[in-house]
Amino acid sequence: MQLFDQTFPTPEQNLACDEALLDCAESGEGGETLRFWEPTLPFVVLGHSNRLALEVDASACERLRIPILRRCSGGGTVLQGPGCLNYALILRIEAAATLATVTQTNRYVMGRHRDALSALLREPVKVEGVTDLVIAGRKFSGNAQRRKRHFLLFHGTFLLDLDLTLVERVLLLPPAQPKYRANRGHLDFLQNLHISADAVKEVLGASWQAVLPLTSTPIQRIERLVQARYSLPAWTRKF
């Protein structure tokens, strides 16, 4: 598997990169890849079908000058910012029976990440709500996927040292919640791991045997996606 540790200058480029890597693999110009990136400024990211008015305090975002964007995958709305480590996996669907369906893929990838983080943290990590990683009932990682015919994108975030009070200020309580959340507010539900990004990168890289450096960065695909989608209010505010 290829390894790509690259943060681009803008949130739009970073979101577009995950989709560009998927498109490259699907078209035969790329392959299985593990990517890491870390935001330098806060911004909100809606899941593909999330309704902005139900998920985000848009007035608070405007006052705080926090951009609102939308990604290509499902899952819930999140705040990105310094203290988050993001990863993206591009996996070949035909490579394993465990990737045949959305449910099987969730179980397979989340199980590997649970085991890797449990070993790193030396305490029990559980998978809750399908694609959340939690310790003692509090979430530190959310994940989502997008599938094409031959390849899929599975990506997510690890909370390391994010300003969780900012999450409380800009995100509403989500209308759809996993049962284990029990209607808790963000500060009672989320937690930071307070470990280095390099430590998480090391265990995930080892788990996926990502050792080959990416040889070609899909810059043109990224910029086309930014211009056609990620920079457009019509995309962000379509729901």
Backbone hydrogen bonds in HBPLUS format (Angstrom, degrees):
<---DONOR---> <-ACCEPTOR-->    atom                        ^
c    i                          cat <-CA-CA->   ^        H-A-AA   ^      H-
h    n   atom  resd res      DA  || num        DHA   H-A  angle D-A-AA Bond
n    s   type  num  typ     dist DA aas  dist angle  dist       angle   num
A0212-LEU N   A0001-MET O   3.31 MM 211  6.23 164.3  2.34 152.0 149.1     1
A0002-GLN N   A0032-GLU O   3.04 MM  30  6.30 171.5  2.05 146.9 144.2     2
A0034-LEU N   A0002-GLN O   2.81 MM  32  6.17 151.1  1.89 152.2 160.3     3
A0003-LEU N   A0212-LEU O   2.59 MM 209  5.70 146.8  1.69 147.5 153.1     4
A0214-LEU N   A0003-LEU O   3.03 MM 211  5.68 145.8  2.15 148.6 142.1     5
A0004-PHE N   A0034-LEU O   2.85 MM  30  6.11 156.6  1.90 157.1 157.1     6
A0036-PHE N   A0004-PHE O   2.92 MM  32  6.44 145.5  2.04 144.0 150.8     7
A0006-GLN N   A0036-PHE O   3.04 MM  30  6.24 135.3  2.24 166.5 164.7     8
A0014-ASN N   A0010-THR O   3.13 MM   4  6.44 156.7  2.19 149.9 156.5     9
A0015-LEU N   A0011-PRO O   2.98 MM   4  6.25 159.5  2.02 157.0 161.4    10
A0016-ALA N   A0012-GLU O   2.95 MM   4  6.05 160.4  1.98 145.8 152.2    11
A0017-CYS N   A0013-GLN O   2.87 MM   4  5.96 142.3  2.01 143.0 152.4    12
A0020-ALA N   A0016-ALA O   2.82 MM   4  6.04 156.4  1.87 154.4 162.4    13
A0021-LEU N   A0017-CYS O   2.90 MM   4  6.12 156.2  1.95 154.6 159.1    14
A0022-LEU N   A0018-ASP O   3.22 MM   4  6.50 152.5  2.30 141.5 148.6    15
A0023-ASP N   A0019-GLU O   2.88 MM   4  6.18 161.5  1.92 153.5 158.5    16
A0024-CYS N   A0020-ALA O   2.86 MM   4  6.05 156.7  1.92 148.9 155.2    17
A0025-ALA N   A0021-LEU O   3.10 MM   4  6.28 160.8  2.14 143.6 148.2    18
A0026-GLU N   A0022-LEU O   2.97 MM   4  6.19 164.0  1.99 153.0 157.7    19
A0027-SER N   A0023-ASP O   2.99 MM   4  6.13 146.9  2.10 145.7 153.8    20
A0029-GLU N   A0024-CYS O   2.79 MM   5  4.88 137.0  1.98 160.1 154.5    21
A0028-GLY N   A0025-ALA O   3.13 MM   3  5.21 158.8  2.17 104.8 111.3    22
A0033-THR N   A0090-ILE O   3.11 MM  57  5.00 141.4  2.27 122.8 134.0    23
A0090-ILE N   A0033-THR O   2.82 MM  57  5.00 159.8  1.86 150.1 154.0    24
A0035-ARG N   A0088-ALA O   2.80 MM  53  4.99 163.9  1.82 149.6 155.2    25
A0088-ALA N   A0035-ARG O   2.86 MM  53  4.99 140.8  2.02 137.2 141.5    26
A0037-TRP N   A0086-ASN O   2.99 MM  49  5.26 150.3  2.08 139.5 141.7    27
A0086-ASN N   A0037-TRP O   2.88 MM  49  5.26 164.2  1.90 172.3 173.6    28
A0043-PHE N   A0080-GLN O   2.96 MM  37  5.29 150.0  2.05 132.4 137.0    29
A0080-GLN N   A0043-PHE O   2.76 MM  37  5.29 171.6  1.77 167.0 165.9    30
A0044-VAL N   A0067-PRO O   2.87 MM  23  6.22 165.8  1.89 165.2 163.7    31
A0069-LEU N   A0044-VAL O   2.83 MM  25  6.04 161.8  1.86 148.7 154.5    32
A0045-VAL N   A0078-VAL O   2.88 MM  33  5.42 165.4  1.90 159.0 162.2    33
A0078-VAL N   A0045-VAL O   3.00 MM  33  5.42 158.9  2.05 146.5 151.2    34
A0046-LEU N   A0069-LEU O   2.83 MM  23  6.19 166.4  1.85 144.8 146.5    35
A0071-ARG N   A0046-LEU O   3.01 MM  25  6.29 164.5  2.04 173.3 170.1    36
A0050-ASN N   A0047-GLY O   3.14 MM   3  5.24 162.7  2.17 111.5 117.0    37
A0048-HIS N   A0073-SER O   2.67 MM  25  5.28 163.3  1.70 151.4 153.6    38
A0054-LEU N   A0051-ARG O   3.05 MM   3  5.52 139.6  2.22 111.5 122.6    39
A0055-GLU N   A0052-LEU O   3.12 MM   3  5.28 147.0  2.24 105.0 114.7    40
A0056-VAL N   A0052-LEU O   2.98 MM   4  5.63 160.0  2.02 165.1 163.6    41
A0172-LEU N   A0055-GLU O   2.92 MM 117  5.12 158.8  1.96 124.3 129.6    42
A0057-ASP N   A0170-VAL O   2.87 MM 113  5.07 178.2  1.87 142.9 143.5    43
A0061-CYS N   A0057-ASP O   3.08 MM   4  6.44 157.5  2.14 152.3 159.1    44
A0062-GLU N   A0058-ALA O   2.93 MM   4  6.17 152.6  2.01 145.5 152.8    45
A0063-ARG N   A0059-SER O   2.95 MM   4  6.23 161.7  1.98 150.6 155.1    46
A0064-LEU N   A0060-ALA O   2.95 MM   4  6.11 157.8  2.00 149.8 155.8    47
A0065-ARG N   A0061-CYS O   2.81 MM   4  5.69 105.4  2.38 134.3 151.4    48
A0066-ILE N   A0061-CYS O   2.79 MM   5  4.77 165.7  1.81 142.8 146.5    49
A0065-ARG N   A0062-GLU O   3.19 MM   3  4.89 152.9  2.27  95.4 103.5    50
A0084-CYS N   A0081-GLY O   3.06 MM   3  5.87 135.0  2.27 147.9 149.8    51
A0160-LEU N   A0083-GLY O   2.85 MM  77  5.20 155.5  1.91 169.9 176.9    52
A0161-ASP N   A0083-GLY O   2.93 MM  78  4.10 164.0  1.96 117.6 122.8    53
A0085-LEU N   A0158-PHE O   3.00 MM  73  5.12 162.1  2.03 146.5 152.3    54
A0158-PHE N   A0085-LEU O   2.74 MM  73  5.12 155.6  1.80 149.5 158.1    55
A0087-TYR N   A0156-GLY O   3.06 MM  69  5.74 159.3  2.10 153.1 157.4    56
A0156-GLY N   A0087-TYR O   3.15 MM  69  5.74 155.9  2.22 146.3 150.7    57
A0089-LEU N   A0154-PHE O   2.75 MM  65  5.08 157.9  1.80 143.7 151.6    58
A0154-PHE N   A0089-LEU O   2.91 MM  65  5.08 160.6  1.95 147.3 153.4    59
A0091-LEU N   A0152-LEU O   3.02 MM  61  5.42 158.7  2.07 149.5 155.8    60
A0152-LEU N   A0091-LEU O   2.90 MM  61  5.42 149.3  2.00 150.7 160.7    61
A0095-ALA N   A0092-ARG O   3.07 MM   3  5.39 157.0  2.13 109.7 117.1    62
A0093-ILE N   A0150-HIS O   2.74 MM  57  5.43 154.4  1.81 139.5 147.3    63
A0099-LEU N   A0096-ALA O   3.07 MM   3  5.65 164.9  2.09 117.7 120.6    64
A0100-ALA N   A0097-ALA O   3.21 MM   3  5.36 163.8  2.23 116.2 116.0    65
A0105-THR N   A0101-THR O   2.93 MM   4  6.04 158.7  1.98 147.5 153.9    66
A0106-ASN N   A0102-VAL O   2.92 MM   4  6.15 162.9  1.95 153.2 157.8    67
A0107-ARG N   A0103-THR O   3.05 MM   4  6.28 165.6  2.08 151.2 154.6    68
A0108-TYR N   A0104-GLN O   2.91 MM   4  6.07 160.5  1.95 149.3 154.9    69
A0109-VAL N   A0105-THR O   2.92 MM   4  6.01 172.6  1.93 162.3 162.1    70
A0110-MET N   A0106-ASN O   2.97 MM   4  5.80 157.7  2.02 145.5 152.4    71
A0111-GLY N   A0107-ARG O   3.02 MM   4  5.84 146.0  2.14 132.6 141.9    72
A0112-ARG N   A0108-TYR O   3.18 MM   4  6.46 155.4  2.25 145.6 151.3    73
A0113-HIS N   A0109-VAL O   3.01 MM   4  6.32 160.0  2.06 153.3 158.9    74
A0114-ARG N   A0110-MET O   2.81 MM   4  5.92 155.9  1.86 146.3 153.5    75
A0115-ASP N   A0111-GLY O   3.07 MM   4  6.23 165.0  2.09 147.1 150.5    76
A0116-ALA N   A0112-ARG O   2.99 MM   4  6.18 159.1  2.03 145.9 151.9    77
A0117-LEU N   A0113-HIS O   2.92 MM   4  6.02 166.0  1.94 152.4 155.6    78
A0118-SER N   A0114-ARG O   2.88 MM   4  5.95 153.0  1.95 147.7 155.9    79
A0119-ALA N   A0115-ASP O   3.11 MM   4  6.26 159.6  2.16 145.1 149.6    80
A0120-LEU N   A0116-ALA O   3.10 MM   4  6.31 154.4  2.17 140.3 147.7    81
A0121-LEU N   A0117-LEU O   2.83 MM   4  5.88 171.7  1.84 153.7 155.9    82
A0122-ARG N   A0118-SER O   2.78 MM   4  5.47 131.3  2.02 137.7 149.7    83
A0126-LYS N   A0134-VAL O   2.97 MM   8  5.36 168.1  1.99 154.3 158.0    84
A0134-VAL N   A0126-LYS O   2.93 MM   8  5.36 159.6  1.97 153.5 159.0    85
A0128-GLU N   A0132-ASP O   2.94 MM   4  5.16 156.8  2.00 136.8 144.4    86
A0132-ASP N   A0128-GLU O   2.96 MM   4  5.16 148.0  2.06 163.7 169.9    87
A0131-THR N   A0129-GLY O   2.99 MM   2  5.80 139.2  2.16 101.3  90.5    88
A0133-LEU N   A0141-SER O   2.96 MM   8  5.04 155.8  2.02 140.0 145.7    89
A0140-PHE N   A0133-LEU O   2.94 MM   7  5.96 165.0  1.96 164.5 164.0    90
A0135-ILE N   A0138-ARG O   3.01 MM   3  5.45 154.1  2.07 147.3 148.2    91
A0138-ARG N   A0135-ILE O   3.05 MM   3  5.45 168.2  2.06 117.5 121.3    92
A0139-LYS N   A0189-PHE O   2.87 MM  50  6.21 141.3  2.02 164.5 163.5    93
A0191-GLN N   A0139-LYS O   2.91 MM  52  5.99 135.9  2.11 166.5 159.8    94
A0159-LEU N   A0140-PHE O   2.85 MM  19  5.19 169.5  1.86 157.3 159.6    95
A0157-THR N   A0142-GLY O   3.08 MM  15  5.77 151.7  2.16 159.0 167.8    96
A0144-ALA N   A0155-HIS O   2.87 MM  11  5.68 153.5  1.94 164.4 173.3    97
A0155-HIS N   A0144-ALA O   2.94 MM  11  5.68 155.3  2.00 157.6 165.4    98
A0146-ARG N   A0153-LEU O   2.81 MM   7  5.10 148.5  1.91 144.5 152.7    99
A0153-LEU N   A0146-ARG O   2.73 MM   7  5.10 169.4  1.74 162.3 166.1   100
A0148-LYS N   A0151-PHE O   2.90 MM   3  5.50 153.0  1.97 162.6 169.7   101
A0193-LEU N   A0159-LEU O   2.96 MM  34  6.32 150.7  2.05 133.5 140.3   102
A0194-HIS N   A0160-LEU O   2.89 MM  34  4.98 150.7  1.98 131.7 137.4   103
A0166-LEU N   A0163-ASP O   3.12 MM   3  5.62 141.8  2.27 108.3 118.0   104
A0167-VAL N   A0164-LEU O   3.14 MM   3  5.03 123.2  2.48  91.7 105.8   105
A0168-GLU N   A0164-LEU O   3.27 MM   4  6.65 155.2  2.34 145.8 150.7   106
A0169-ARG N   A0165-THR O   3.24 MM   4  6.49 136.0  2.45 133.4 144.5   107
A0169-ARG N   A0166-LEU O   3.11 MM   3  4.99 126.3  2.41  91.5 105.6   108
A0170-VAL N   A0166-LEU O   3.16 MM   4  6.39 144.1  2.29 149.8 157.1   109
A0171-LEU N   A0167-VAL O   3.00 MM   4  5.70 158.4  2.05 156.5 158.9   110
A0181-ARG N   A0178-PRO O   3.03 MM   3  5.67 154.0  2.10 117.8 125.4   111
A0182-ALA N   A0179-LYS O   3.19 MM   3  5.84 141.0  2.35 117.4 124.7   112
A0184-ARG N   A0181-ARG O   3.13 MM   3  5.79 155.9  2.19 118.9 125.2   113
A0188-ASP N   A0185-GLY O   3.15 MM   3  5.46 131.4  2.40 105.1 117.5   114
A0189-PHE N   A0185-GLY O   3.00 MM   4  6.05 126.9  2.29 145.8 161.2   115
A0189-PHE N   A0186-HIS O   3.15 MM   3  5.00 137.4  2.34  93.9 106.1   116
A0190-LEU N   A0186-HIS O   2.90 MM   4  5.75 162.6  1.93 158.1 158.3   117
A0199-ALA N   A0196-SER O   3.22 MM   3  5.40 129.7  2.49  97.8 109.5   118
A0201-LYS N   A0197-ALA O   2.91 MM   4  6.17 165.8  1.93 158.2 162.8   119
A0202-GLU N   A0198-ASP O   2.94 MM   4  6.05 153.6  2.01 143.3 149.9   120
A0203-VAL N   A0199-ALA O   3.27 MM   4  6.56 162.0  2.30 146.4 149.3   121
A0204-LEU N   A0200-VAL O   3.01 MM   4  6.17 165.4  2.03 157.5 161.8   122
A0205-GLY N   A0201-LYS O   2.82 MM   4  5.80 158.9  1.86 146.6 153.6   123
A0206-ALA N   A0202-GLU O   3.02 MM   4  6.15 154.6  2.09 142.6 149.2   124
A0207-SER N   A0203-VAL O   2.94 MM   4  6.06 154.7  2.01 140.2 147.5   125
A0208-TRP N   A0204-LEU O   3.01 MM   4  6.21 155.6  2.07 152.3 156.9   126
A0209-GLN N   A0205-GLY O   2.91 MM   4  5.70 106.6  2.46 131.9 148.8   127
A0210-ALA N   A0205-GLY O   2.95 MM   5  5.05 156.8  2.01 144.3 149.8   128
A0209-GLN N   A0206-ALA O   3.24 MM   3  4.86 151.9  2.32  94.0 102.3   129
A0219-ILE N   A0217-THR O   2.80 MM   2  5.63 140.0  1.96 106.7  95.1   130
A0222-ILE N   A0218-PRO O   2.98 MM   4  6.21 161.1  2.01 156.5 162.5   131
A0223-GLU N   A0219-ILE O   2.97 MM   4  6.23 167.0  1.99 157.2 159.4   132
A0224-ARG N   A0220-GLN O   2.99 MM   4  6.17 154.8  2.05 146.3 153.4   133
A0225-LEU N   A0221-ARG O   2.98 MM   4  6.19 159.2  2.03 150.6 155.8   134
A0226-VAL N   A0222-ILE O   2.92 MM   4  6.20 153.9  1.99 151.1 159.1   135
A0227-GLN N   A0223-GLU O   3.02 MM   4  6.20 165.3  2.05 147.7 150.9   136
A0228-ALA N   A0224-ARG O   2.88 MM   4  5.96 153.6  1.95 146.5 154.4   137
A0229-ARG N   A0225-LEU O   2.87 MM   4  5.52 135.6  2.07 141.0 148.7   138
A0230-TYR N   A0225-LEU O   3.15 MM   5  6.45 148.2  2.25 140.4 146.4   139
A0231-SER N   A0226-VAL O   2.97 MM   5  5.42 146.0  2.09 150.8 147.1   140
A0232-LEU N   A0229-ARG O   3.04 MM   3  5.50 164.4  2.06 120.3 125.2   141
A0235-TRP N   A0232-LEU O   3.02 MM   3  5.41 139.4  2.19 109.2 119.5   142
A0236-THR N   A0232-LEU O   3.19 MM   4  6.59 165.7  2.21 154.7 157.4   143
A0237-ARG N   A0233-PRO O   2.81 MM   4  5.70 164.6  1.83 152.4 156.5   144
